[in-house]
């Protein structure tokens, strides 16, 4: 049967509601990247060759300057489903440090989210779901001009699928500011590292000096251990540790 596509001026498939929300009490039910251990080996394998960027550079930047970009929440009010992209790692770190203060600014860490929903007419439809809902910042004409990028993430049986995301002004790859590599080298020399295990399988050590070995429960545990081992954060600030000693 021949497929047909009919031009329809009554629909606006390129229009979506976009607004800002607070991530402080973001609903995390079914947030598997945050809550499920199955994402630990996926994270470790993906980040193995860029630990310096994904952990040290990223965390150092946040600890010094806070979160400079919002995460993007792709949501559908009709189906009641949503997902973050990009920004999962931002949220995982934020969820661990949101009750702490940025030392140099003496204020709590804050992370904002942009909700994008093609089935929403007004941000008030999300009252009771998110907190501190407000319009995104707009210019005097009511617009916001920003660049978007396409990342080729096609499925095995496809070819032309791409993931949309805003091109960040402070994209992680650009946070590779002068001196970061030298500081990370010093951190590894001056601090005792840790080894990452999941379900009895050793993946690799992060840092050296006879690394302490841990069983990682969720990705949050990797961030907790990095803050503990390389930024001297006390483990007492967390009511739950997402790792255990081996």
VENMO-V980523 format. One record per run of one state. SS is the DSSP state (hx for helix, st for strand, lp for the rest). FROM is the first residue (numbers start at 1). TO is the last residue. If there is no record, write none. Layout:
SS|FROM|TO + SS|FROM|TO
//
This chain:
lp|1|16 + st|17|22 + lp|23|31 + hx|32|35 + lp|36|37 + hx|38|65 + lp|66|70 + st|71|76 + lp|77|80 + st|81|84 + lp|85|87 + hx|88|97 + lp|98|100 + st|101|102 + lp|103|106 + st|107|108 + lp|109|111 + st|112|117 + lp|118|122 + hx|123|126 + st|127|127 + lp|128|129 + st|130|135 + lp|136|147 + st|148|152 + lp|153|161 + st|162|166 + lp|167|171 + hx|172|174 + lp|175|179 + hx|180|190 + lp|191|193 + st|194|198 + lp|199|200 + st|201|206 + lp|207|211 + st|212|216 + lp|217|218 + hx|219|230 + lp|231|234 + hx|235|237 + lp|238|242 + st|243|245 + lp|246|246
//
